[in-house]
């Protein structure tokens, strides 16, 4: 214990201010992001935007892909102009961008403003990671990055809880919350944060960016490394359904009243605190369990899997995660989400950290930083693929509105098309009236007739397929090249 406390005393103030900014930034981002799919696709009479699932998938997938690709450029900008100066610019973008996200209602306008927010996030992302790296050494880096990862997940857990309560009042408050939280980061960077010592890059910006792209190209000529990055796109495409698809699926199909009443029987105060006025549990609260499980179990899981080779831990973790994500979709009973999200979380905790560790191990000693910098590429690709899967693929298999429209056409019923004046809720209410069903009976009829739960085959299949290809990569290709 004394050794750990000694390590803590070695962290400078910049380390702690960077970690605090990371917590607040993740609070703002995940508070918005966990409910974004619901906001984009929800009925307009609730204050949401009423976009289709396909529109949502393209918008979110494209922007978040860009967010993970842009640090190639933004990292060079930070090295050229200084961390503190670029952080101020990033926060100005995020403060204004989050606020304006609640004002734009057209698809093009939302695409533009979300991309604008993505630029701010991309400016922020490499600076805080670099600050933590530069304020730790060989002795303190393990604990230092452990603290950093914990801050990420604390922010990711807190944000959706606040967002859930704010959206129950008005969707605009979600975006105001994120904007206000980033204002706290602006105070930190202006009055507390001190830029760590760094080697300043005096090259012209375009030359510096060109040098970065050249180095990445050199790294990707390592075929072993390139193939690994391509394989891992499958893992991130599966993982990101936690944000892209699960909240929508819960909102459309899962009955969460049982969870609310079970909690109320144990603690009425807790049920009231996290539940809705309708006696349900909001989708983002249930999805947020993943972050809670990571906070509680990541150290335990990491201690367990450290005895395994990174690839073996990754393969096992991806398989477990794929099983968990499949279980998300097989039942309308929300109680099972507690278990299925735990299974998924255990798989995520086993595999995700090992991806970074493996990249560090296969990198040539003089190119570790370069290879680690390329680790964002499968994240970018995975988010883009996740958007496609949660858009057009989800629409065809599991989207409640699309399946209801199919049923209405099959019955030859006459219901106006969804528009600005005839909302999704209007369409559902009219269908219930013509079919003589209440809302739950309509949902059950569509569930039993069209089997939207089959979406599990897609997401679990991607996970299992990724694990199989990774196994073959290890056992056949890598061993044949030794």
CORGI-V455637 format. One record per residue. N is the residue number from 0. NEAR is the number of other C-alpha atoms within 10 Angstrom. Layout:
{{N,NEAR} {N,NEAR}}
//
This chain:
{{0,6} {1,7} {2,7} {3,10} {4,9} {5,11} {6,16} {7,13} {8,8} {9,14} {10,17} {11,14} {12,13} {13,20} {14,23} {15,19} {16,20} {17,25} {18,23} {19,20} {20,25} {21,24} {22,25} {23,24} {24,29} {25,26} {26,29} {27,30} {28,25} {29,24} {30,27} {31,24} {32,21} {33,26} {34,25} {35,21} {36,23} {37,26} {38,23} {39,24} {40,19} {41,23} {42,21} {43,20} {44,15} {45,16} {46,16} {47,21} {48,20} {49,25} {50,19} {51,17} {52,30} {53,19} {54,20} {55,26} {56,26} {57,20} {58,23} {59,26} {60,27} {61,21} {62,23} {63,25} {64,23} {65,19} {66,24} {67,22} {68,19} {69,20} {70,22} {71,21} {72,18} {73,22} {74,23} {75,22} {76,19} {77,21} {78,19} {79,19} {80,14} {81,16} {82,25} {83,17} {84,13} {85,21} {86,23} {87,19} {88,14} {89,22} {90,24} {91,16} {92,21} {93,30} {94,24} {95,19} {96,25} {97,26} {98,22} {99,20} {100,23} {101,20} {102,14} {103,16} {104,17} {105,12} {106,15} {107,11} {108,14} {109,19} {110,20} {111,17} {112,20} {113,22} {114,20} {115,21} {116,26} {117,24} {118,24} {119,25} {120,25} {121,23} {122,30} {123,26} {124,21} {125,19} {126,23} {127,22} {128,15} {129,15} {130,22} {131,24} {132,16} {133,16} {134,21} {135,19} {136,13} {137,6} {138,10} {139,18} {140,17} {141,12} {142,14} {143,22} {144,16} {145,14} {146,14} {147,22} {148,17} {149,20} {150,22} {151,23} {152,22} {153,20} {154,23} {155,26} {156,25} {157,20} {158,28} {159,27} {160,21} {161,20} {162,27} {163,25} {164,19} {165,17} {166,18} {167,14} {168,10} {169,14} {170,19} {171,18} {172,19} {173,28} {174,27} {175,22} {176,22} {177,27} {178,25} {179,18} {180,22} {181,26} {182,18} {183,15} {184,25} {185,21} {186,13} {187,16} {188,22} {189,13} {190,9} {191,15} {192,20} {193,18} {194,18} {195,18} {196,9} {197,12} {198,8} {199,11} {200,15} {201,10} {202,12} {203,10} {204,16} {205,12} {206,11} {207,19} {208,19} {209,15} {210,14} {211,18} {212,14} {213,12} {214,15} {215,16} {216,12} {217,12} {218,19} {219,16} {220,10} {221,11} {222,10} {223,14} {224,16} {225,14} {226,13} {227,18} {228,21} {229,15} {230,19} {231,25} {232,23} {233,27} {234,29} {235,22} {236,28} {237,26} {238,25} {239,20} {240,18} {241,21} {242,21} {243,29} {244,21} {245,23} {246,24} {247,25} {248,22} {249,23} {250,17} {251,17} {252,23} {253,20} {254,19} {255,22} {256,18} {257,15} {258,22} {259,24} {260,17} {261,13} {262,17} {263,16} {264,12} {265,10} {266,12} {267,14} {268,12} {269,13} {270,20} {271,16} {272,11} {273,19} {274,24} {275,16} {276,9} {277,9} {278,16} {279,18} {280,25} {281,22} {282,23} {283,25} {284,21} {285,22} {286,22} {287,23} {288,17} {289,24} {290,21} {291,18} {292,19} {293,22} {294,17} {295,11} {296,16} {297,22} {298,13} {299,11} {300,16} {301,17} {302,11} {303,12} {304,19} {305,12} {306,9} {307,11} {308,11} {309,21} {310,19} {311,18} {312,24} {313,28} {314,24} {315,19} {316,26} {317,34} {318,25} {319,23} {320,30} {321,29} {322,22} {323,24} {324,29} {325,22} {326,20} {327,26} {328,26} {329,16} {330,16} {331,20} {332,17} {333,22} {334,18} {335,16} {336,24} {337,15} {338,14} {339,20} {340,25} {341,21} {342,21} {343,27} {344,26} {345,23} {346,26} {347,26} {348,25} {349,28} {350,27} {351,18} {352,15} {353,24} {354,19} {355,14} {356,14} {357,16} {358,21} {359,18} {360,13} {361,13} {362,17} {363,13} {364,9} {365,8} {366,14} {367,14} {368,13} {369,17} {370,23} {371,15} {372,18} {373,21} {374,17} {375,19} {376,17} {377,24} {378,24} {379,24} {380,24} {381,26} {382,30} {383,25} {384,23} {385,31} {386,30} {387,24} {388,25} {389,31} {390,24} {391,18} {392,17} {393,23} {394,19} {395,15} {396,18} {397,24} {398,23} {399,23} {400,18} {401,16} {402,20} {403,19} {404,17} {405,14} {406,17} {407,16} {408,12} {409,9} {410,10} {411,9} {412,13} {413,11} {414,16} {415,11} {416,13} {417,15} {418,12} {419,12} {420,10} {421,15} {422,19} {423,21} {424,16} {425,18} {426,20} {427,20} {428,16} {429,15} {430,22} {431,17} {432,12} {433,13} {434,13} {435,11} {436,14} {437,13} {438,14} {439,12} {440,12} {441,17} {442,21} {443,13} {444,15} {445,19} {446,18} {447,10} {448,11} {449,16} {450,15} {451,23} {452,20} {453,15} {454,24} {455,21} {456,15} {457,15} {458,25} {459,22} {460,18} {461,20} {462,28} {463,22} {464,18} {465,23} {466,25} {467,16} {468,16} {469,22} {470,17} {471,13} {472,18} {473,16} {474,11} {475,11} {476,13} {477,11} {478,10} {479,9} {480,7} {481,5}}
//
